[in-house]
Amino acid sequence: MAIAMTTGYSAQTEGARLCIDAASDWALTCVEQLTNDCSHVLMDYGAADGGTAVGLWSQVMDRLHQRQPKAHLTLIGNDLPSNDNVALAENIAKQLGRAPNPTVLVSARSFYEPLVAPETVSFGFSATAMHWLSESPGPLNTHTHVLASDDKEALARFTAQAMKDWASILELRSVELAVGGRLLTVNLSRDEEGRYLGHNGGVTRNVHDQLHQIWRSLADEGVISEEIYRKGTILNFYKSPDEFMAPLKDKTSAAYLNGLRLVDERTVYVPCPYRKRWNEDADTAAFAEGLMATIRSWSRHSFASVAGDETADLVYERLKQRIAASPEEWSLDYVEHHQIMERVA
Ligand SMILES: C[S@@+](CC[C@H](N)C(=O)[O-])C[C@H]1O[C@@H](n2cnc3c(N)ncnc32)[C@H](O)[C@@H]1O
C-alpha cells in the first residue's frame, strides 16, 4: 500500500478542506433523511488528521441532534495505522463538550478491510481518500502517473485495479451500513473532458507531467537508477463518473446485492486556493512554498519510499523552483465526484 501523508496534513491542504466544504450541503441532506433511532454511528473513512473535516462534522452533529435530540451519536475517524492517529483523535474530540456530546473513536485500519460490525453505520463519509489503489497493478515504465502517461496497456491495468478496489470498498461499506443509512463519497475524479487533479485541460501545466519531468531529470543526471526511476509511481487513479457509478448500476455486483443504491451524483470543481491568493497578492515565494507543500503532501511517499528522503527532498526543491520561475503557469485545481448512496435492504 504505497500511501502515507506527510505530517501536518491539515495545515498543508487548504484545497482538501474546500472540497469537504463543497460537499457539506449533501452531508446535511444525508443526515436529515435518517429515520429516527435511539443511536447513530457516523464514520469518516480516510480522515487523515481529521482537521479538514472538523467544521463539517460540527454542522452534521448539530443538524442530526436538532432533528433527533434523543439519539446518541458516535463519530468514528478512520485512517491507516501509519497515519497520525493521535492528531486524528484530537480533532475528532473537538466535537465533545457541547450537545450532542458524541462518543468519539478512532479506527486505525485500512478501508479495504471490514471496519465495524454489519449494519452499524447510519452515515458514512469519505473525502479525497479512495483514489489510492490497494496494490500495484504492475509497472508504469514511462511516467509517474498513469493518467498523464500515453501507456494504453498500463492504463488498462490501472483501470482494472481501480474498478476492483472500488467494487471492494463499496461491498465492505454496503455491509457496514445500516438499512436506511447513507454513504456520501467525495472523490478525486476525471471529468468528461479528461480533467483531473493537476490537469485542468491545459489552462496551466499538468502537475503530474511536471513531477515526472523532475523525476526523469534525476535519472538522466544519475541521481537515481533507471530501476528506481521506473519504481517511482503514484499509485492512485481518478475515476470517471461512469466508473464511480458502475457497481451501483450492475445488479449482480456484491454492493448492489447487499442493497446499496445510487441516490445522486455530481461533479464539483474546486479552484486552487494557492493560485487564487497569488492572483490577489502576487507573493510568488509564498505561492511556490504553499503549492509545493500541498503537492508534496500526497505525492512524496511515492518517491521517498523508493529513493529515500534526501532524493524526495530534491524533487520538491526543484518543484518549488519551477513554480517560482513561472507562477502564472501553475495551479492545482480539484475535480471531485460526489456520490450519495443508500442501503435499502
Ligand atoms: C488526501 S487525504 C484526505 C484526508 C481528508 N479526508 C480530507 O479530505 O482532507 C487521504 C487520506 O486517505 C488515507 N487513506 C489512503 N488509503 C487508505 C486506506 N486504505 N484506508 C484508510 N485510509 C486511507 C490516507 O492515509 C490519507 O490520510
The ligand as an SDF file (V2000), in Angstrom:
LIG
                    3D

 27 29  0  0  0  0  0  0  0  0999 V2000
   -5.7620   13.4400    0.8380 C   0  0  0  0  0  0  0  0  0  0  0  0
   -6.0280   12.6920    2.3840 S   0  0  0  0  0  0  0  0  0  0  0  0
   -7.7200   13.1880    2.6980 C   0  0  0  0  0  0  0  0  0  0  0  0
   -7.9730   13.4220    4.1360 C   0  0  0  0  0  0  0  0  0  0  0  0
   -9.3400   14.0240    4.4560 C   0  0  0  0  0  0  0  0  0  0  0  0
  -10.4020   13.0620    4.1990 N   0  0  0  0  0  0  0  0  0  0  0  0
   -9.5650   15.2690    3.6580 C   0  0  0  0  0  0  0  0  0  0  0  0
  -10.3850   15.2370    2.7280 O   0  0  0  0  0  0  0  0  0  0  0  0
   -8.9200   16.2720    3.9430 O   0  0  0  0  0  0  0  0  0  0  0  0
   -6.2020   10.9780    2.0270 C   0  0  0  0  0  0  0  0  0  0  0  0
   -6.1920   10.0970    3.2600 C   0  0  0  0  0  0  0  0  0  0  0  0
   -6.6330    8.7930    2.8840 O   0  0  0  0  0  0  0  0  0  0  0  0
   -5.9370    7.8780    3.6790 C   0  0  0  0  0  0  0  0  0  0  0  0
   -6.0040    6.5480    3.0830 N   0  0  0  0  0  0  0  0  0  0  0  0
   -5.4750    6.1150    1.9130 C   0  0  0  0  0  0  0  0  0  0  0  0
   -5.6940    4.8070    1.7580 N   0  0  0  0  0  0  0  0  0  0  0  0
   -6.3930    4.4040    2.8490 C   0  0  0  0  0  0  0  0  0  0  0  0
   -6.9210    3.1600    3.2700 C   0  0  0  0  0  0  0  0  0  0  0  0
   -6.7520    2.0670    2.5200 N   0  0  0  0  0  0  0  0  0  0  0  0
   -7.5900    3.1010    4.4300 N   0  0  0  0  0  0  0  0  0  0  0  0
   -7.7630    4.2090    5.2040 C   0  0  0  0  0  0  0  0  0  0  0  0
   -7.2830    5.4200    4.8470 N   0  0  0  0  0  0  0  0  0  0  0  0
   -6.5970    5.5170    3.6910 C   0  0  0  0  0  0  0  0  0  0  0  0
   -4.5340    8.4340    3.7020 C   0  0  0  0  0  0  0  0  0  0  0  0
   -3.7690    7.8790    4.7440 O   0  0  0  0  0  0  0  0  0  0  0  0
   -4.8130    9.9180    3.8700 C   0  0  0  0  0  0  0  0  0  0  0  0
   -4.8110   10.2930    5.2120 O   0  0  0  0  0  0  0  0  0  0  0  0
  1  2  1  0
  2  3  1  0
  2 10  1  0
  3  4  1  0
  4  5  1  0
  5  6  1  0
  5  7  1  0
  7  8  2  0
  7  9  1  0
 10 11  1  0
 11 12  1  0
 11 26  1  0
 12 13  1  0
 13 14  1  0
 13 24  1  0
 14 15  1  0
 14 23  1  0
 15 16  2  0
 16 17  1  0
 17 18  1  0
 17 23  2  0
 18 19  1  0
 18 20  2  0
 20 21  1  0
 21 22  2  0
 22 23  1  0
 24 25  1  0
 24 26  1  0
 26 27  1  0
M  CHG  2   2   1   9  -1
M  END
$$$$
